Amino acid sequence: MRLGTLLTMLALVVGALAAVPTTAHAATAPVDRGAVVEKRVIGHSVRGRPITAWRLGERGKPKVLLVATMHGDEGAPRQILATLRDGKPIHGLNLWVLPVYNPDGLAAHTRKNARGVDLNRNFPYHWADLDGSYESGPRAGSEPETRAMMRFLKDIRPRWIVSFHQPLNGVDTDTKDRRFSRRLSRALNLPLKSFDCGGVCHGTMTGWFNSRFHGAAVTVEYGAHPGRRRLTVAAPRQILSLWDARRGR
């Protein structure tokens, strides 16, 4: 065998061995998300980070959307959504989960997006030019995250939306389906509260949805430091119980 041929064969063998992942590398690979039936990037943040929603459950069942991390410094409740996404298949519910709506804010651990806008004051619902902690942007719908959510909601048109926040510890009564708020309050063991912003909550996602669509959106606030077990064990079960849904093969 010629030396050139031998060297070529040796290079091919070395390349093939290099392509085989080591045990350590394989351990960091993405886990199989058994509950997911569809993954959709609904848009991108100011910094270009994907905003990803996952559909779980079954078509033809009640359609629900869960949203978390609209404010980047309120990230704990996203564990509820991630637990549902990464667990066993869901039956009896057509469920969408969007664990991180404000990825730039989460990365920076700030309430606002990368342009300093509070996304929950940027929707075209009684929008007002607000400054400070509730900076609403130069105009309604100015932010790419806002526009992405508006397109997504127009497309999927859920019957219910639950928008998770922190740290006010309660379920908002300011929604057109107060019976649903009461059910959420009982199921999640959170008190009913009025988050009326001292008048009108300008530019909120729930307000925009409630004013334009048949379905109902409600805000749920956990406390500043909810326990991990509450978020990863109790809350996912409590959410599914609202619609008599279950997890299993």
KOLNU-110537 format. One record per residue (C-alpha): chain; x, y, z. Coordinates in pm, 1 decimal, m for minus. Example, Ala and Ser with C-alpha at 12.3 -4.5 7.8 and 13.67 -1.06 7.14 Angstrom:
2
+-------+----------+----------+----------+
: chain :       px :       py :       pz :
+-------+----------+----------+----------+
:     A :   1230.0 :   m450.0 :    780.0 :
:     A :   1367.0 :   m106.0 :    714.0 :
+-------+----------+----------+----------+
END
This chain:
249
+-------+----------+----------+----------+
: chain :       px :       py :       pz :
+-------+----------+----------+----------+
:     A :      0.0 :      0.0 :      0.0 :
:     A :    137.1 :    341.5 :    m94.4 :
:     A :    225.0 :    584.2 :    182.7 :
:     A :    m17.2 :    848.7 :     48.5 :
:     A :   m308.2 :    603.0 :     51.3 :
:     A :   m223.9 :    490.0 :    403.5 :
:     A :   m212.1 :    847.5 :    530.7 :
:     A :   m549.2 :    924.1 :    368.2 :
:     A :   m711.3 :    619.5 :    533.7 :
:     A :   m560.9 :    714.3 :    870.3 :
:     A :   m701.0 :   1067.3 :    841.6 :
:     A :  m1047.4 :    930.4 :    768.0 :
:     A :  m1037.1 :    704.8 :   1075.5 :
:     A :   m921.1 :    989.2 :   1300.9 :
:     A :  m1195.2 :   1216.4 :   1166.7 :
:     A :  m1463.6 :    955.7 :   1230.9 :
:     A :  m1345.0 :    901.3 :   1587.3 :
:     A :  m1347.7 :   1275.6 :   1651.1 :
:     A :  m1709.4 :   1295.4 :   1536.5 :
:     A :  m1825.3 :   1046.0 :   1804.8 :
:     A :  m1943.9 :   1240.8 :   2113.5 :
:     A :  m1779.7 :   1167.3 :   2443.9 :
:     A :  m1988.6 :   1071.0 :   2744.4 :
:     A :  m1948.2 :   1417.0 :   2895.8 :
:     A :  m2063.1 :   1587.2 :   2574.7 :
:     A :  m2362.5 :   1357.2 :   2535.3 :
:     A :  m2477.9 :   1442.2 :   2887.2 :
:     A :  m2519.1 :   1807.6 :   2787.8 :
:     A :  m2732.4 :   1733.2 :   2480.6 :
:     A :  m3094.6 :   1857.7 :   2486.2 :
:     A :  m3329.4 :   1620.0 :   2666.7 :
:     A :  m3621.6 :   1458.6 :   2488.1 :
:     A :  m3931.6 :   1666.0 :   2560.1 :
:     A :  m4200.0 :   1402.5 :   2547.8 :
:     A :  m4495.6 :   1639.1 :   2589.4 :
:     A :  m4407.4 :   1860.4 :   2292.3 :
:     A :  m4605.5 :   1817.5 :   1971.7 :
:     A :  m4501.5 :   2146.0 :   1809.3 :
:     A :  m4225.0 :   2400.6 :   1858.4 :
:     A :  m4266.5 :   2749.5 :   1714.7 :
:     A :  m4037.4 :   3052.5 :   1717.7 :
:     A :  m4295.0 :   3332.1 :   1723.2 :
:     A :  m4040.2 :   3611.0 :   1675.0 :
:     A :  m3715.7 :   3754.3 :   1805.6 :
:     A :  m3616.1 :   3999.8 :   2074.5 :
:     A :  m3436.8 :   4329.5 :   2022.0 :
:     A :  m3105.0 :   4143.8 :   2058.0 :
:     A :  m3214.0 :   3873.4 :   1816.7 :
:     A :  m3288.5 :   3602.9 :   2072.1 :
:     A :  m3567.7 :   3363.1 :   1968.6 :
:     A :  m3902.4 :   3377.8 :   2148.4 :
:     A :  m4018.3 :   3017.2 :   2151.7 :
:     A :  m4357.4 :   2862.7 :   2220.1 :
:     A :  m4429.0 :   2492.1 :   2254.5 :
:     A :  m4762.3 :   2323.0 :   2194.6 :
:     A :  m4845.8 :   2032.1 :   2421.9 :
:     A :  m5150.7 :   1811.4 :   2444.0 :
:     A :  m5420.8 :   1738.9 :   2189.9 :
:     A :  m5593.4 :   1932.6 :   1912.8 :
:     A :  m5966.1 :   1974.7 :   1951.9 :
:     A :  m5940.7 :   2017.1 :   2329.9 :
:     A :  m5972.1 :   2347.7 :   2522.6 :
:     A :  m5694.7 :   2580.0 :   2401.6 :
:     A :  m5488.0 :   2748.4 :   2671.7 :
:     A :  m5175.4 :   2963.8 :   2659.7 :
:     A :  m4940.2 :   3005.1 :   2956.1 :
:     A :  m4690.0 :   3293.9 :   2939.6 :
:     A :  m4401.7 :   3367.8 :   3176.9 :
:     A :  m4101.6 :   3602.2 :   3205.1 :
:     A :  m4263.6 :   3903.8 :   3042.2 :
:     A :  m4045.1 :   4089.3 :   3289.7 :
:     A :  m3692.3 :   3952.8 :   3297.4 :
:     A :  m3658.8 :   3985.1 :   3673.5 :
:     A :  m3970.7 :   3772.6 :   3733.0 :
:     A :  m3835.7 :   3444.4 :   3602.8 :
:     A :  m3932.1 :   3191.4 :   3870.8 :
:     A :  m4279.1 :   3098.3 :   3732.0 :
:     A :  m4124.7 :   2983.7 :   3405.4 :
:     A :  m4036.9 :   2665.0 :   3592.9 :
:     A :  m4407.6 :   2573.0 :   3586.2 :
:     A :  m4414.5 :   2594.3 :   3207.9 :
:     A :  m4082.2 :   2416.5 :   3163.5 :
:     A :  m4199.5 :   2129.9 :   3384.7 :
:     A :  m4512.8 :   2085.2 :   3173.7 :
:     A :  m4308.9 :   2101.9 :   2852.7 :
:     A :  m4040.8 :   1857.1 :   2962.3 :
:     A :  m4271.2 :   1601.3 :   3126.0 :
:     A :  m4496.2 :   1326.1 :   2998.2 :
:     A :  m4750.7 :   1382.7 :   2719.0 :
:     A :  m5060.6 :   1579.3 :   2817.6 :
:     A :  m5413.5 :   1455.7 :   2749.1 :
:     A :  m5739.3 :   1647.8 :   2760.1 :
:     A :  m5598.0 :   1992.7 :   2682.2 :
:     A :  m5458.2 :   2184.5 :   2385.1 :
:     A :  m5186.6 :   2370.0 :   2574.3 :
:     A :  m4931.6 :   2623.8 :   2453.4 :
:     A :  m4648.8 :   2730.6 :   2685.2 :
:     A :  m4417.8 :   3028.9 :   2633.7 :
:     A :  m4170.5 :   3016.3 :   2924.2 :
:     A :  m3952.1 :   3315.6 :   2829.7 :
:     A :  m4130.0 :   3601.0 :   2657.3 :
:     A :  m3857.7 :   3859.0 :   2732.4 :
:     A :  m3527.4 :   3674.2 :   2674.7 :
:     A :  m3316.6 :   3991.7 :   2670.9 :
:     A :  m3461.8 :   4101.9 :   3004.8 :
:     A :  m3401.5 :   3756.0 :   3151.1 :
:     A :  m3038.8 :   3759.8 :   3034.6 :
:     A :  m2984.9 :   4100.5 :   3194.8 :
:     A :  m3213.9 :   4027.6 :   3493.3 :
:     A :  m3409.1 :   4346.0 :   3426.8 :
:     A :  m3781.5 :   4416.2 :   3408.0 :
:     A :  m3761.3 :   4575.9 :   3063.9 :
:     A :  m3642.8 :   4465.1 :   2722.9 :
:     A :  m3308.5 :   4562.7 :   2569.3 :
:     A :  m3443.0 :   4904.4 :   2466.1 :
:     A :  m3560.3 :   4981.0 :   2818.7 :
:     A :  m3930.8 :   4927.2 :   2745.4 :
:     A :  m4175.1 :   4751.9 :   2977.3 :
:     A :  m4340.1 :   4507.0 :   2737.4 :
:     A :  m4651.0 :   4496.9 :   2953.6 :
:     A :  m4709.9 :   4867.5 :   2886.4 :
:     A :  m4643.9 :   4851.6 :   2510.9 :
:     A :  m4961.3 :   4686.8 :   2378.5 :
:     A :  m5222.9 :   4898.1 :   2194.6 :
:     A :  m5472.4 :   4894.2 :   2480.4 :
:     A :  m5523.0 :   5235.1 :   2643.2 :
:     A :  m5155.8 :   5296.8 :   2563.1 :
:     A :  m5004.8 :   5603.3 :   2729.4 :
:     A :  m4662.3 :   5764.3 :   2717.8 :
:     A :  m4522.6 :   5640.6 :   3048.6 :
:     A :  m4172.9 :   5689.6 :   3189.1 :
:     A :  m3969.1 :   5543.5 :   3471.0 :
:     A :  m4027.2 :   5184.7 :   3582.9 :
:     A :  m4320.2 :   5150.9 :   3341.4 :
:     A :  m4155.1 :   5302.0 :   3032.6 :
:     A :  m4406.2 :   5226.9 :   2757.3 :
:     A :  m4192.7 :   5291.6 :   2449.5 :
:     A :  m4220.1 :   5558.9 :   2179.5 :
:     A :  m4556.7 :   5425.6 :   2060.6 :
:     A :  m4792.1 :   5131.1 :   2106.1 :
:     A :  m4654.0 :   4812.8 :   1956.4 :
:     A :  m4310.1 :   4963.1 :   1902.4 :
:     A :  m4121.9 :   4657.2 :   2031.0 :
:     A :  m4051.1 :   4341.1 :   1829.8 :
:     A :  m4152.2 :   4124.7 :   2126.3 :
:     A :  m4492.6 :   4297.1 :   2141.7 :
:     A :  m4556.1 :   4255.6 :   1770.6 :
:     A :  m4451.5 :   3890.6 :   1784.3 :
:     A :  m4699.7 :   3819.9 :   2063.9 :
:     A :  m4980.8 :   4003.4 :   1886.5 :
:     A :  m4926.6 :   3797.7 :   1568.8 :
:     A :  m4911.0 :   3477.0 :   1771.0 :
:     A :  m5233.6 :   3546.0 :   1959.9 :
:     A :  m5416.0 :   3640.0 :   1641.1 :
:     A :  m5301.9 :   3309.7 :   1494.6 :
:     A :  m5376.4 :   3062.5 :   1775.6 :
:     A :  m5668.7 :   3249.0 :   1944.6 :
:     A :  m5664.2 :   3067.4 :   2280.2 :
:     A :  m5974.4 :   3038.4 :   2493.6 :
:     A :  m5775.5 :   3125.3 :   2806.4 :
:     A :  m5441.8 :   3294.4 :   2875.0 :
:     A :  m5262.6 :   3284.7 :   3209.2 :
:     A :  m4982.0 :   3540.6 :   3232.8 :
:     A :  m4745.2 :   3464.8 :   3522.0 :
:     A :  m4565.0 :   3740.7 :   3711.1 :
:     A :  m4405.3 :   3822.2 :   4047.9 :
:     A :  m4406.3 :   3930.7 :   4331.0 :
:     A :  m4760.2 :   4050.5 :   4422.3 :
:     A :  m4888.7 :   3704.9 :   4523.2 :
:     A :  m5241.5 :   3682.3 :   4390.1 :
:     A :  m5481.0 :   3621.6 :   4101.1 :
:     A :  m5615.0 :   3930.7 :   3928.9 :
:     A :  m5989.0 :   3991.8 :   3938.3 :
:     A :  m5969.1 :   4252.3 :   3660.6 :
:     A :  m6071.2 :   4018.8 :   3378.2 :
:     A :  m6390.3 :   3953.4 :   3187.7 :
:     A :  m6408.0 :   3595.3 :   3319.0 :
:     A :  m6408.9 :   3639.1 :   3696.0 :
:     A :  m6532.6 :   3285.9 :   3746.0 :
:     A :  m6208.9 :   3165.1 :   3587.0 :
:     A :  m6009.1 :   3394.0 :   3820.3 :
:     A :  m6183.4 :   3236.7 :   4118.5 :
:     A :  m6107.0 :   2887.3 :   3989.5 :
:     A :  m5741.6 :   2980.8 :   3939.6 :
:     A :  m5725.4 :   3127.4 :   4288.5 :
:     A :  m5857.4 :   2808.5 :   4446.5 :
:     A :  m5646.0 :   2576.8 :   4232.5 :
:     A :  m5316.5 :   2762.4 :   4282.0 :
:     A :  m5385.2 :   2852.0 :   4645.2 :
:     A :  m5336.5 :   3223.2 :   4577.0 :
:     A :  m5561.5 :   3505.7 :   4700.9 :
:     A :  m5786.6 :   3705.8 :   4470.3 :
:     A :  m5657.6 :   4061.0 :   4424.1 :
:     A :  m5731.9 :   4362.3 :   4208.5 :
:     A :  m5425.5 :   4473.1 :   4012.2 :
:     A :  m5588.5 :   4789.4 :   3881.1 :
:     A :  m5269.7 :   5000.6 :   3863.7 :
:     A :  m5450.2 :   5276.1 :   4051.5 :
:     A :  m5689.5 :   5321.9 :   3760.2 :
:     A :  m5621.4 :   5186.0 :   3411.3 :
:     A :  m5337.5 :   4943.4 :   3345.8 :
:     A :  m5211.9 :   5103.5 :   3024.9 :
:     A :  m5076.6 :   4889.7 :   2743.5 :
:     A :  m5103.6 :   4544.9 :   2902.2 :
:     A :  m5113.5 :   4219.2 :   2709.6 :
:     A :  m5409.1 :   4084.9 :   2906.0 :
:     A :  m5603.2 :   4407.3 :   2857.0 :
:     A :  m5536.8 :   4404.7 :   2482.2 :
:     A :  m5641.0 :   4040.7 :   2447.8 :
:     A :  m5953.3 :   4079.3 :   2661.6 :
:     A :  m6065.3 :   4380.1 :   2457.8 :
:     A :  m6021.9 :   4215.1 :   2117.7 :
:     A :  m6085.2 :   3842.4 :   2146.8 :
:     A :  m6356.2 :   3608.8 :   2265.9 :
:     A :  m6123.8 :   3438.7 :   2514.2 :
:     A :  m6017.1 :   3558.7 :   2858.1 :
:     A :  m5670.4 :   3649.3 :   2985.4 :
:     A :  m5579.5 :   3680.3 :   3351.4 :
:     A :  m5267.1 :   3778.0 :   3544.3 :
:     A :  m5131.9 :   3545.7 :   3814.2 :
:     A :  m4864.8 :   3675.3 :   4050.7 :
:     A :  m4649.1 :   3453.5 :   4268.7 :
:     A :  m4454.3 :   3589.9 :   4562.3 :
:     A :  m4092.8 :   3702.8 :   4550.1 :
:     A :  m3951.8 :   3361.3 :   4644.7 :
:     A :  m4189.1 :   3074.2 :   4564.7 :
:     A :  m4049.3 :   2733.1 :   4653.4 :
:     A :  m3907.0 :   2515.5 :   4378.9 :
:     A :  m4131.4 :   2222.0 :   4471.8 :
:     A :  m4437.3 :   2445.0 :   4449.3 :
:     A :  m4340.6 :   2551.6 :   4097.1 :
:     A :  m4222.2 :   2217.8 :   3959.7 :
:     A :  m4457.4 :   1972.8 :   4133.5 :
:     A :  m4769.8 :   2136.2 :   4274.9 :
:     A :  m4841.2 :   2412.6 :   4021.9 :
:     A :  m4821.0 :   2197.2 :   3704.4 :
:     A :  m5068.7 :   1951.4 :   3857.3 :
:     A :  m5292.9 :   2236.4 :   3970.4 :
:     A :  m5293.6 :   2394.2 :   3623.4 :
:     A :  m5389.2 :   2067.6 :   3453.8 :
:     A :  m5661.0 :   2000.6 :   3709.7 :
:     A :  m5845.9 :   2315.6 :   3602.3 :
:     A :  m5936.9 :   2142.9 :   3276.4 :
:     A :  m5939.4 :   1784.1 :   3405.2 :
:     A :  m5628.8 :   1719.2 :   3197.2 :
:     A :  m5365.3 :   1461.1 :   3284.0 :
:     A :  m5014.0 :   1349.8 :   3199.3 :
:     A :  m4924.4 :   1001.6 :   3083.6 :
:     A :  m4827.4 :    787.6 :   2789.9 :
+-------+----------+----------+----------+
END
